[in-house]
Amino acid sequence: MQRLSVPGELAPPLQGHLRLGDPAHGPDAIEVNARHLTRGGRPWFPVMGEFHYGRYPVGEWREELLKVRAGGVTAVSTYVFWNLHEERRGVFDWTGDRDLRRFVMTCAELGLDVVVRIGPWGHGESRNGGFPDWVLAADGVPRTDDPRYLELVRPLFEQIATQLQGLTREHGGPVVAVQIENELYDQPDHLLTLKRMAQRAGIDAPLWTATGWGHAQLPPDELIPVFGGYSEAAWDTAHDGWPQQSRAHYFFGPGRNDDSIGADLRTVSSSLSSSGTDESHLARYPFATCELGGGMYTSYHRRPLVTAADIAALALVKLGSGSVWQGYYMYHGASQKIGALSTLQESHATGYPNDCPVITYDFQAPLGEYGQFRDSYAYLRMQHLWLASDGPDLATMVLTMPPGAPDDTADRRSLRWAVRSDGRSGFLFVNNHQPVETLPDQENVRFAVELAGRELVVPSEPVTVPSGAFFIWPLARPIGRSVLLTATAQPVCVIDGAEPVQVLTQTAGIPVELVFDGATVTAIDGPATVTDGDDGGNGSKGGKSGAGGKVVVRDLRPGVDCLLRVTAADGSRAHVLVLDEENALTATRAKVWGRDRLILSSRPAVVDGDRLILYGGGPGDLLRVFPGPNKEYDGCEVIELPAQSVEALSAETVAPEAPSVKTASPGAGREFAEVEQVVAAGPARRPVIDAASGRASAPTDQDFEHAAVYRVTVPAVLLDSGEEVLLRLDWSGDVGRAYIGGRLVADRFWYGPCWEIGLRRFREELLEHGVIELRLLPFAQDAPVYVPPRTRGRRWPLELRSAEFVPVTRTVLEMK
């Protein structure tokens, strides 16, 4: 039995000491204390995703931001890369893809908050960390209070302020936070100087942040330190194992720092501040994150492969460890620009230890470089649905670790778990997943948590927590006016209504058991066995409780029809829908047909006003809506999506036999491309080692003169609809580049998965030239390059096995 005693009522958090926040008492005032954020007087739990406007086509921003919002993200963070806007000194460009103002206004239109990372140094795998070359060539010491450097920064801040004019909180705008600099760990006075400069220029927000990793020294009480954690590290060396620091992110605990982020750019002698490893000063600030790894980029010498479970388990561990602000980097992949004067990626040529691709910044993110939906999108969305319902309560809860919790990141035997609680209710977090080094099954698991003077034991009988499992179980949580003491099911969301619906999901295949406080329940009806807690397990389908004790619900078959009705002691009713894991991962919550509902669809679902947009899939796919427009609390409404195009879908016409759907598709389905090899590859390039970093360097333009060359014909008809079409390439080799009309449009360091190139943004060029030219280089047998163990056997020989066009279909339902 795993035991833990949770402290009682929490002491109120320290407040009033941070020089942050909106003026108090406004209807939507944002304030911050030492434990959490508040908005409009209520605890507030932001979910933030990084999306770089300057690295994505302006014409696609709105569609992609709708996807971001549908994933449960409530705030968009974005870098303002200086070198994108002032590549030549004194010549600013805020047009097209660089239009910061238009991006922020689009976020506002969609109800998304904005966090602006104004630098002036940003990193983000950008050339010179985002500095234009002329900044480094000018007199003055960058990233210090050298007056000569500050004079270079001042016009940038004034320009940003002009872009944001009227979009700050003072004017009802969406900008809730500003991040100063990035990864500056030993210049607290300079950070404060930059904050004051930004404010004088007219940049303002209730929240100001700075990255806290590397034991950064920040000006006290002026900036919230924000943290991160990645499941892999492309900035690590090419060693053949898993990065040491990444292990820590799969253990619960109060620690916030990650020395590995940015460590490749810090000197060893100064990697720690004078505070050493002491984090006691962080108790003055809420635990906020800005760079939880939504994936990982590939450098030439190290090319990690990150899975959806790697990403979601790390995020869950941060929630269990005390995060009150989830921030992902990247949440949406992007493409590096090529500037007028140079390429703009981080590289050995600019003195960095990592050579990055010239263009791709896909990051294996939940939403890809061309808007692709990844599995991690669904896993994180399920967590975000929960945070939308329970995040405000979770924000007020603190971490309690069990006695004997593992403190050695090499420990693969101990069960990893923790509780967050406010002394009355809480959540139990379990993680049995980590990348690369598989964890064993945990057998005979039961938890005993003493909470508010009552011991809660879950489950009633021991279970096995399988390898790879990670989940959250509720403790003494309300369901309407009843109390659910324990559940071996993860909360998904609460659907609002006169009779609220608590949605749960089965976790890790563990049988679902719900235990209610008998004093708060008079009846439970539904497809389950309901018993008093002490009746020896004899019960019936549906039932009533006694005057007290516990009411136990067993023998549930999770799925879209597993619906219970719970009648509270005061006669009010609520419902519990227990989904299976497969369906829970398809869930989207939205207000449609006039009320809050759950959309269950194997196709990613995005709501835009009265329209429901479903991506991918084909005829015969099912859409489930709960509560159904015609059924309400009787269950899900099932809609079969047909092949034909029709106009609208209304609540009155929802039925399997007569849905109303509009389908936009650039083609009937994927088709193989016509490919011609015109040049064979030369011998594999000999490894080139960068003298400064000791790491392998990426091939140069000259090296690609010896590449294998393929011509892929792109039929014009594929581009007629204006919808996205992916060119999917199954290949092996070292590095690939794609050109249209001689212009480099995409590139890839091979690491295993198929290479996808979105064609929509290149439509005019493709109509003119008709072909994409691929240049592929073979992998040298002795290249000092890390590729994932599961894929490395396929890196040679150089081969283009297949090329196919994959239309990204969109089905649009008018839901009025």
C-alpha positions in Angstrom: 0.0 0.0 0.0 1.3 3.4 -1.0 0.5 5.9 1.9 0.5 9.6 2.1 -1.0 12.1 4.6 -2.0 15.4 3.1 -1.8 18.6 5.2 -5.0 20.2 6.3 -6.2 23.7 5.4 -3.5 25.6 3.5 -2.1 28.9 4.7 -3.0 31.8 2.4 -0.3 32.5 -0.2 2.0 35.5 0.1 0.6 38.4 -1.9 1.0 42.1 -2.6 4.8 41.8 -2.9 5.1 41.4 -6.7 5.1 44.5 -8.8 2.8 42.9 -11.3 -0.8 42.7 -12.2 -3.7 44.9 -13.4 -5.2 47.6 -11.2 -7.2 45.7 -8.7 -11.0 45.2 -8.7 -11.5 45.5 -12.5 -14.0 43.1 -13.9 -11.3 41.0 -15.6 -8.3 42.1 -13.5 -5.3 39.8 -13.7 -3.4 39.5 -10.4 -0.6 37.2 -9.1 0.4 35.9 -5.7 3.1 33.5 -4.6 1.0 30.5 -5.4 -1.2 31.2 -8.5 -2.7 33.7 -10.8 -6.2 35.2 -10.6 -8.4 36.7 -13.2 -11.6 38.6 -12.4 -11.1 37.6 -8.7 -11.0 33.8 -9.5 -8.0 31.5 -9.7 -6.8 31.3 -13.3 -4.8 28.5 -15.0 -3.4 29.6 -18.4 -2.5 27.1 -21.0 0.0 28.6 -23.4 1.4 27.4 -26.7 4.2 28.8 -28.7 3.5 29.8 -32.4 5.8 32.0 -34.3 3.9 34.4 -36.6 7.0 35.4 -38.5 7.7 31.8 -39.5 4.3 31.0 -40.9 2.3 32.3 -43.9 0.0 35.1 -42.9 -2.9 33.8 -45.0 -3.0 30.6 -42.8 -2.7 32.2 -39.4 -6.4 32.2 -38.6 -7.0 28.6 -39.6 -4.0 27.5 -37.5 -5.0 29.6 -34.5 -8.4 27.9 -34.6 -6.6 24.6 -34.4 -4.5 25.9 -31.5 -7.6 27.0 -29.6 -9.4 23.7 -30.3 -6.5 22.0 -28.6 -7.4 23.7 -25.4 -4.7 26.4 -25.6 -5.9 29.7 -24.1 -2.8 31.9 -24.7 -0.4 32.1 -27.6 3.2 33.0 -27.0 5.4 34.3 -29.8 8.9 35.6 -30.3 9.5 38.9 -32.0 12.8 38.0 -33.8 14.7 41.2 -34.3 16.5 40.0 -37.4 13.1 39.3 -39.1 12.1 43.0 -38.7 15.3 45.0 -38.9 17.8 42.9 -41.0 19.3 46.2 -42.2 19.7 48.9 -39.6 17.0 51.4 -39.5 14.8 49.6 -42.1 11.9 47.9 -40.3 9.5 45.5 -41.9 6.2 44.6 -40.3 4.4 43.5 -43.4 3.0 40.2 -44.6 4.2 37.2 -42.5 6.0 39.8 -40.2 2.8 41.7 -39.3 2.8 41.4 -35.5 -0.2 43.6 -35.1 -2.3 41.5 -37.5 -1.3 38.4 -35.6 -2.2 39.8 -32.2 -5.5 41.1 -33.6 -6.3 37.6 -35.0 -5.7 36.1 -31.6 -8.0 38.6 -30.1 -10.7 37.9 -32.6 -10.5 34.2 -31.6 -10.5 34.9 -27.9 -6.9 33.9 -27.4 -4.6 35.7 -25.0 -1.1 36.7 -26.2 2.3 36.5 -24.6 4.9 38.6 -26.5 8.5 37.5 -26.1 10.2 40.8 -27.1 13.8 39.8 -26.6 15.8 41.6 -27.8 17.8 38.3 -27.7 15.4 35.4 -28.2 17.3 32.3 -29.3 14.6 30.0 -30.8 17.3 28.5 -33.0 17.5 31.8 -34.9 20.7 33.3 -36.3 22.6 35.1 -33.6 19.7 34.4 -31.2 17.6 36.8 -33.3 20.1 39.6 -33.3 20.7 41.2 -36.8 24.3 40.8 -37.9 24.8 44.6 -37.6 24.0 44.5 -33.9 27.0 42.2 -33.3 29.2 44.4 -35.6 28.3 47.6 -33.8 30.1 49.1 -30.8 28.9 48.1 -27.4 28.5 44.9 -25.4 25.2 43.1 -26.3 22.9 41.9 -23.5 24.3 44.4 -20.9 23.5 47.9 -19.8 26.2 49.3 -22.1 24.5 52.6 -23.3 25.7 51.9 -26.9 23.8 48.7 -26.9 20.7 50.1 -25.3 20.5 52.8 -28.0 20.3 50.0 -30.6 17.4 48.3 -28.6 15.4 51.5 -28.0 14.1 51.8 -31.6 13.1 48.1 -31.6 11.0 48.5 -28.5 9.4 51.6 -29.9 8.5 49.8 -33.0 7.0 46.9 -31.1 5.0 49.3 -29.0 3.6 50.9 -32.1 2.6 47.4 -33.4 0.8 46.7 -30.1 -0.8 50.1 -29.7 -4.4 49.7 -28.5 -3.9 45.9 -28.0 -2.7 46.0 -24.4 -4.9 45.3 -21.4 -5.4 49.0 -20.8 -7.4 49.1 -24.1 -9.1 45.8 -23.7 -6.5 44.0 -25.8 -5.3 40.4 -25.5 -1.6 41.0 -24.4 -1.5 39.5 -20.9 2.2 39.0 -20.6 5.6 40.1 -21.9 8.8 38.1 -21.7 12.0 40.0 -21.4 15.2 38.5 -23.0 15.7 34.8 -22.9 18.2 32.6 -21.0 20.0 35.5 -19.5 21.1 34.1 -16.1 23.6 36.6 -14.7 22.4 40.1 -15.5 19.4 41.0 -13.2 20.0 44.7 -13.5 19.9 44.5 -17.3 16.6 42.6 -17.2 15.1 45.4 -15.1 16.5 48.0 -17.4 14.9 46.3 -20.4 11.6 46.1 -18.6 11.6 49.8 -17.8 12.7 50.6 -21.4 9.8 48.6 -22.7 7.3 50.3 -20.4 8.5 53.7 -21.4 8.2 52.8 -25.0 4.5 51.9 -24.4 4.7 48.1 -24.1 2.6 47.1 -21.2 1.0 44.0 -19.6 -0.1 42.8 -16.2 2.5 40.0 -16.2 6.2 40.3 -17.0 8.4 37.2 -17.1 11.9 36.0 -17.7 13.3 32.5 -18.1 14.5 31.1 -14.8 16.5 28.0 -15.8 20.2 27.9 -15.3 19.5 29.3 -11.7 19.0 32.6 -13.3 19.4 35.8 -11.2 16.3 38.0 -11.7 15.5 41.4 -10.3 13.4 40.5 -7.2 9.6 40.7 -7.5 9.7 42.3 -10.9 9.6 39.3 -13.3 8.0 35.9 -12.8 10.6 33.3 -13.5 9.3 30.8 -16.0 10.7 27.3 -16.5 10.8 24.4 -19.0 11.6 20.8 -19.5 12.3 18.7 -22.6 12.1 14.9 -23.1 15.2 15.2 -25.4 17.9 17.7 -26.2 19.1 18.4 -29.7 21.7 20.7 -28.2 23.3 17.8 -26.3 26.3 15.9 -27.7 25.9 13.0 -30.2 26.3 10.4 -27.4 24.3 7.3 -27.9 22.1 7.6 -24.8 19.3 9.7 -23.3 20.2 13.1 -22.0 20.8 12.9 -18.3 18.8 16.0 -17.4 15.7 14.8 -19.3 15.2 12.0 -16.8 14.3 14.5 -14.0 11.2 15.6 -15.9 9.6 12.2 -15.4 9.8 12.4 -11.6 7.4 14.4 -9.4 9.0 16.9 -7.1 9.1 20.6 -6.2 12.2 21.4 -8.3 11.7 23.9 -11.1 15.1 24.4 -12.6 16.6 22.7 -15.6 20.3 23.5 -16.0 20.4 21.8 -19.4 18.3 24.3 -21.3 20.6 26.8 -22.8 23.6 25.1 -21.2 25.3 24.8 -24.6 25.5 28.7 -24.7 26.6 29.2 -21.1 30.2 28.9 -19.9 30.8 26.0 -17.5 32.4 28.3 -14.9 29.3 30.5 -14.7 26.5 28.1 -15.3 25.3 28.6 -11.8 24.5 31.9 -10.1 25.7 32.8 -6.6 22.6 31.1 -5.3 24.0 27.8 -6.3 21.2 25.2 -6.4 19.1 27.0 -3.8 15.6 27.5 -5.0 14.1 28.9 -1.8 13.6 32.3 -3.4 11.2 30.8 -5.9 8.6 30.4 -3.1 7.8 34.1 -3.8 6.5 33.2 -7.3 3.9 30.8 -8.7 5.3 27.8 -10.6 5.0 28.9 -14.2 6.3 27.2 -17.3 7.0 28.5 -20.8 9.0 25.7 -22.5 7.5 22.3 -21.7 8.7 20.4 -24.8 5.9 20.1 -27.3 8.5 18.1 -29.2 12.1 18.7 -30.2 14.0 20.1 -33.2 16.8 18.2 -35.0 20.3 19.5 -35.1 22.7 18.0 -37.6 24.7 16.0 -34.9 21.7 15.0 -32.8 18.3 14.0 -34.2 15.9 12.9 -31.5 12.5 11.2 -32.1 9.9 12.3 -29.6 6.6 10.4 -29.1 3.2 11.7 -28.0 3.5 9.8 -24.7 6.9 11.4 -24.0 5.3 14.8 -24.4 2.1 14.1 -22.5 3.7 12.3 -19.6 6.2 15.2 -19.1 3.3 17.7 -19.1 1.4 15.6 -16.6 4.4 15.4 -14.2 4.7 19.2 -14.3 1.0 19.5 -13.4 1.5 17.0 -10.6 4.6 18.9 -9.4 2.8 22.2 -9.0 2.6 24.0 -12.3 -0.1 26.7 -12.4 0.8 27.9 -15.9 1.4 25.3 -18.7 3.5 26.7 -21.5 4.6 24.6 -24.5 7.5 25.2 -26.9 6.8 24.6 -29.7 3.0 23.9 -29.8 2.9 24.7 -33.5 5.8 24.0 -35.9 7.1 26.5 -38.3 9.6 27.3 -41.1 12.7 29.5 -40.9 12.8 32.5 -43.2 15.6 33.1 -45.6 16.6 36.7 -45.2 17.6 39.2 -47.8 21.2 39.0 -46.5 21.6 35.5 -45.2 19.8 32.4 -44.0 18.4 32.9 -40.5 18.9 29.6 -38.7 21.3 28.8 -35.9 24.5 27.3 -37.3 28.2 26.7 -36.8 28.8 29.5 -39.3 27.5 32.0 -36.7 29.4 30.6 -33.8 26.7 28.3 -32.4 27.4 24.7 -31.3 24.5 23.3 -33.2 23.9 23.2 -37.0 20.2 23.5 -37.7 18.2 23.0 -40.9 18.1 26.0 -43.1 14.3 26.1 -43.2 12.4 23.4 -41.2 11.4 24.2 -37.6 8.7 21.6 -37.4 9.8 20.6 -33.8 7.7 17.4 -34.0 5.1 19.7 -32.4 1.5 18.8 -31.7 0.7 20.9 -34.8 3.3 20.5 -37.5 5.2 22.8 -39.8 2.2 22.6 -42.3 -0.5 22.4 -39.7 -0.5 18.6 -39.5 -2.3 17.1 -36.4 0.1 14.9 -34.4 -0.9 12.3 -31.8 0.5 14.6 -29.1 -2.2 17.1 -30.0 -4.9 14.6 -28.8 -3.0 13.6 -25.7 -2.4 17.2 -24.6 -6.0 18.3 -25.6 -7.4 15.7 -23.1 -5.3 17.3 -20.3 -6.4 20.8 -21.4 -10.0 19.8 -21.4 -9.6 18.9 -17.7 -7.7 22.1 -16.9 -10.6 24.1 -18.5 -12.9 22.6 -15.9 -10.6 21.9 -12.9 -7.7 24.2 -13.5 -8.9 27.0 -11.3 -9.2 24.6 -8.4 -5.9 22.9 -9.2 -4.1 26.3 -9.2 -4.8 26.7 -5.5 -3.5 23.2 -4.6 0.0 22.4 -3.4 2.2 19.4 -3.9 2.5 16.6 -1.3 5.1 14.0 -2.0 4.8 10.5 -0.5 7.4 9.3 2.0 10.3 7.6 0.3 9.6 9.1 -3.1 12.5 8.3 -5.5 15.2 11.0 -5.5 17.6 9.3 -7.9 16.8 9.8 -11.6 18.4 6.5 -12.3 15.7 4.8 -10.2 13.5 2.8 -12.6 11.9 0.5 -9.9 10.0 2.9 -7.5 6.5 3.9 -8.3 6.3 7.6 -9.2 3.3 9.4 -7.7 2.2 12.5 -5.9 -0.9 14.4 -4.7 -1.9 18.0 -5.2 -4.5 19.2 -2.7 -6.0 22.2 -1.0 -6.6 20.2 2.2 -10.2 19.2 1.3 -10.0 17.7 -2.1 -7.3 17.0 -4.7 -5.9 14.9 -7.4 -3.6 11.9 -7.4 -0.9 11.8 -10.2 0.8 8.7 -11.4 3.6 8.4 -14.0 5.1 5.1 -15.2 6.5 6.3 -18.5 9.7 7.8 -19.6 11.4 7.8 -23.0 14.2 5.5 -24.1 14.6 3.6 -20.8 11.4 1.6 -20.4 9.9 1.4 -16.9 8.5 -1.9 -15.6 4.9 -2.8 -14.7 4.1 -1.8 -11.2 2.1 -4.6 -9.6 -0.2 -4.8 -6.5 -0.7 -1.0 -6.4 -3.1 0.7 -4.0 -3.0 4.2 -2.6 -4.1 5.4 0.9 -4.4 9.1 1.1 -5.4 10.8 4.4 -7.3 13.9 3.4 -9.4 16.1 5.6 -9.3 13.5 8.4 -10.5 10.7 6.2 -8.5 7.9 4.7 -9.2 7.5 1.0 -8.1 4.1 -0.4 -8.0 3.7 -4.1 -8.6 1.2 -5.7 -10.4 -1.2 -3.4 -8.3 -4.1 -4.7 -4.7 -3.9 -5.9 -4.1 -3.3 -9.6 -1.2 -3.4 -12.0 -0.1 0.0 -13.3 1.4 -1.0 -16.7 4.6 0.2 -18.2 4.0 3.4 -20.1 0.9 4.5 -18.1 0.4 8.0 -16.8 -2.8 9.4 -15.3 -4.7 11.5 -12.9 -7.3 10.3 -10.4 -9.7 12.6 -8.4 -9.8 12.7 -4.6 -13.0 14.0 -2.8 -14.2 16.0 -5.9 -17.7 17.4 -6.4 -20.0 16.0 -9.0 -22.9 18.4 -9.0 -23.8 18.5 -5.3 -22.5 15.0 -4.6 -18.9 14.1 -3.7 -16.9 11.5 -5.6 -14.4 10.3 -3.0 -12.2 8.3 -5.3 -12.2 7.0 -8.9 -9.9 4.8 -10.9 -10.7 7.0 -13.9 -9.2 10.3 -15.1 -11.3 13.5 -15.2 -11.8 14.8 -18.7 -14.1 17.8 -18.2 -17.4 19.0 -16.8 -20.1 19.8 -19.3 -22.1 22.7 -17.9 -25.9 22.7 -17.8 -28.9 22.4 -15.5 -27.7 18.9 -14.8 -23.9 19.0 -15.1 -22.0 16.1 -16.6 -18.7 14.9 -15.2 -16.8 13.2 -18.0 -14.2 10.6 -17.0 -12.0 8.2 -18.9 -10.6 4.8 -18.1 -6.8 4.9 -17.7 -4.2 2.2 -18.6 -6.9 -0.5 -18.9 -7.5 -0.5 -15.1 -11.1 -1.4 -14.2 -13.1 1.6 -13.4 -14.4 2.0 -9.8 -16.2 5.1 -8.5 -16.7 5.6 -4.8 -19.1 8.3 -3.6 -19.7 9.8 -0.2 -22.9 8.1 0.9 -24.0 11.2 2.8 -24.2 13.2 -0.4 -26.0 10.6 -2.7 -29.5 9.2 -2.6 -29.4 7.2 -5.9 -27.2 6.2 -8.7 -28.8 4.8 -11.9 -27.0 3.4 -14.9 -25.2 0.4 -16.4 -23.1 -0.6 -13.3 -23.3 -2.4 -10.0 -23.9 -0.1 -7.1 -23.3 -1.2 -3.6 -22.8 0.2 -0.1 -19.2 0.2 0.8 -19.4 -2.4 3.5 -21.9 -4.9 1.9 -19.3 -7.4 0.9 -19.7 -6.5 -2.8 -23.3 -7.7 -3.3 -25.2 -5.1 -5.3 -27.5 -4.5 -8.2 -27.7 -2.5 -11.4 -28.5 0.9 -10.0 -29.3 1.5 -6.4 -29.6 3.7 -3.4 -27.2 4.4 -0.6 -27.7 4.2 3.1 -27.6 7.2 5.4 -23.8 7.5 5.3 -20.6 5.6 4.5 -19.7 5.0 0.9 -21.4 4.0 -2.3 -19.3 2.0 -4.7 -19.9 1.7 -8.4 -18.3 -1.2 -10.2 -18.7 -3.4 -13.3 -18.6 -0.4 -15.6 -18.0 -0.9 -19.3 -16.4 2.4 -20.4 -17.6 3.8 -23.7 -19.8 6.4 -25.2 -22.9 4.8 -23.7 -21.6 4.4 -20.1 -23.7 7.1 -18.5 -24.8 7.2 -14.9 -27.3 9.5 -13.2 -26.4 10.7 -9.7 -29.1 12.1 -7.4 -27.7 14.2 -4.6 -29.1 14.3 -1.1 -30.9 17.6 -1.9 -32.6 16.0 -4.9 -30.5 17.7 -7.5 -29.1 15.6 -10.3 -25.8 15.3 -12.2 -24.4 12.7 -14.6 -21.2 10.8 -15.1 -20.0 9.7 -18.5 -17.2 7.2 -18.4 -15.4 7.0 -21.7 -12.9 4.4 -22.9 -9.4 5.8 -23.6 -9.7 5.6 -27.4 -12.8 7.8 -27.4 -11.5 10.2 -24.8 -8.6 11.0 -27.0 -11.0 12.2 -29.7 -12.9 14.5 -27.4 -13.4 18.2 -28.1 -15.6 20.5 -26.0 -17.5 23.3 -27.7 -20.7 25.3 -27.5 -22.8 24.2 -30.4 -26.6 24.1 -30.9 -26.9 26.6 -28.1 -25.2 24.8 -25.3 -22.0 23.2 -24.0 -21.3 19.8 -25.6 -18.7 17.2 -26.1 -17.7 16.3 -29.7 -16.2 12.9 -30.2 -14.6 12.4 -33.6 -11.6 10.4 -34.9 -11.1 13.4 -37.2 -9.6 16.4 -35.4 -12.5 18.9 -34.8 -12.2 22.6 -34.8 -15.1 25.0 -34.0 -15.3 28.3 -35.9 -18.5 30.2 -34.8 -21.4 28.0 -36.0 -19.2 25.8 -38.1 -17.6 22.5 -37.0 -14.6 21.7 -39.2 -13.4 18.1 -39.3 -9.9 17.3 -40.8 -9.0 14.2 -42.7 -10.9 10.9 -42.6 -13.4 9.7 -45.2 -17.0 8.7 -45.9 -18.6 6.5 -43.2 -16.7 8.1 -40.3 -18.8 8.7 -37.2 -19.3 11.8 -35.3 -20.7 11.6 -31.8 -22.2 14.5 -29.9 -23.0 14.5 -26.1 -25.5 15.6 -24.9 -27.2 14.9 -28.2 -29.3 17.7 -29.6 -32.3 15.4 -29.7 -31.4 13.2 -26.8 -30.0 15.5 -24.1 -29.1 13.2 -21.2 -30.1 10.0 -22.9 -26.7 9.6 -24.5 -24.6 10.5 -27.6 -26.1 11.4 -30.9 -24.4 9.5 -33.7 -23.9 11.1 -37.1 -22.4 9.2 -40.0 -20.5 11.6 -42.3 -21.5 10.9 -45.9 -19.5 11.4 -49.1 -21.9 13.8 -50.8 -21.8 17.5 -50.2 -24.9 19.2 -48.6 -25.4 22.5 -46.9 -26.2 22.7 -43.2 -26.6 20.7 -40.1 -29.3 21.8 -37.6 -30.3 20.3 -34.3 -33.7 19.2 -35.8 -32.1 17.2 -38.6 -29.3 15.4 -36.6 -29.7 11.7 -37.3 -27.5 8.9 -38.7 -29.6 8.8 -41.9 -29.8 12.5 -42.7 -26.8 14.6 -41.7 -26.0 17.8 -43.5 -22.4 18.2 -44.4 -20.2 20.2 -46.7 -16.9 18.5 -47.8 -14.0 20.4 -49.3 -11.4 18.0 -50.7 -8.5 18.5 -53.2 -8.8 14.9 -54.3 -10.5 11.6 -53.7 -7.5 10.3 -51.7 -3.8 10.0 -51.6 -2.0 9.1 -54.9 1.5 8.2 -55.8 3.6 10.9 -57.4 5.4 10.6 -60.7 9.1 10.6 -59.8 12.1 10.7 -62.1 15.7 10.3 -60.9 17.9 12.5 -63.0 21.2 12.3 -61.2 22.7 9.5 -59.1 24.4 10.4 -55.8 28.1 10.6 -55.4 29.9 8.9 -52.5 28.8 9.8 -49.0 30.4 13.0 -47.7 33.2 12.6 -45.2 32.2 13.9 -41.8 33.2 17.5 -41.1 33.8 18.5 -37.5 33.3 22.1 -36.2 36.5 23.1 -34.5 34.8 25.3 -31.9 32.1 22.8 -30.7 33.7 19.5 -31.7 30.3 18.5 -33.3 29.6 17.3 -36.8 28.7 20.1 -39.3 25.8 20.0 -41.8 26.5 19.8 -45.5 27.0 23.0 -47.4 25.5 24.2 -50.7 28.7 22.9 -52.4 28.1 19.4 -50.9 24.7 19.2 -52.6 26.3 19.3 -56.0 27.0 15.6 -55.3 23.4 14.8 -54.2 21.0 12.4 -55.9 18.5 14.5 -57.8 14.8 13.5 -58.2 12.1 15.4 -60.0 8.5 15.1 -58.6 5.8 16.2 -61.0 2.9 18.0 -59.2 -0.4 17.9 -61.2 -2.0 21.3 -61.3 -5.4 19.7 -60.4 -4.1 19.0 -57.0 -3.8 22.7 -56.3 -7.2 23.8 -57.6 -9.2 23.7 -54.4 -6.9 25.9 -52.3 -6.8 23.2 -49.6 -3.6 21.7 -48.2 -1.9 18.8 -50.0 1.1 17.1 -48.4 3.9 15.6 -50.4 4.9 12.6 -48.2 8.3 11.1 -48.9 9.5 7.8 -47.5 13.3 8.0 -47.8 16.6 7.3 -46.1 19.8 9.2 -46.3 21.5 12.1 -44.4 20.0 15.4 -45.5 17.4 16.3 -48.1 16.5 19.6 -49.7 13.5 20.5 -51.9 13.5 23.2 -54.5 10.9 24.8 -56.8 12.3 26.8 -59.7 15.7 26.7 -58.1 14.5 28.2 -54.8 15.0 26.2 -51.6 11.6 25.7 -50.0 12.1 22.8 -47.5 14.8 20.7 -46.0 15.2 17.8 -43.6 17.8 16.0 -41.5 16.8 12.4 -41.8 15.8 10.8 -38.5 13.3 8.1 -39.4 9.7 9.4 -40.0 8.4 10.3 -43.5 9.2 13.8 -44.7 6.1 15.9 -45.4 6.0 19.1 -47.4 2.9 21.2 -47.6 2.2 22.4 -51.1 -0.5 25.0 -50.6 1.9 27.8 -49.7 3.9 27.2 -52.9 0.8 27.1 -55.2 1.8 29.9 -57.6 5.4 28.6 -58.0 4.2 25.1 -58.6 1.7 26.2 -61.2 4.6 27.9 -63.0 7.2 25.2 -62.7 5.2 22.0 -62.2 7.8 20.1 -60.4 9.6 19.8 -57.1 13.3 18.9 -57.3 14.6 16.8 -54.4 18.3 16.6 -53.6 19.3 13.8 -51.2 22.6 13.1 -49.7 23.7 9.6 -48.5 24.6 9.0 -44.8 28.3 8.2 -44.1 28.7 5.0 -42.2 31.0 6.7 -39.7 29.2 10.0 -39.2 29.3 11.1 -35.5 25.6 11.7 -35.6 22.9 10.5 -33.1 19.7 9.1 -34.7 17.1 7.2 -32.6 17.8 3.5 -32.0 14.4 2.5 -33.4 15.2 4.0 -36.8 19.0 4.0 -37.2 19.1 0.7 -39.1 17.2 2.4 -42.0 19.5 5.3 -42.5 21.3 3.7 -45.4 21.4 3.0 -48.3 20.3 6.3 -49.8 16.8 5.6 -51.2 13.6 7.3 -52.1 11.2 4.4 -51.5 7.9 6.3 -52.3 6.4 9.7 -52.9 2.7 10.3 -52.5 0.3 13.2 -52.5 -2.0 13.3 -49.4 -4.9 15.7 -49.6 -5.9 17.2 -46.3 -9.7 16.9 -46.5 -12.0 19.3 -44.5 -15.6 18.5 -43.7 -17.5 21.6 -42.7 -20.8 21.3 -40.7 -23.0 24.3 -40.2 -24.3 23.7 -36.7 -27.2 26.1 -36.2 
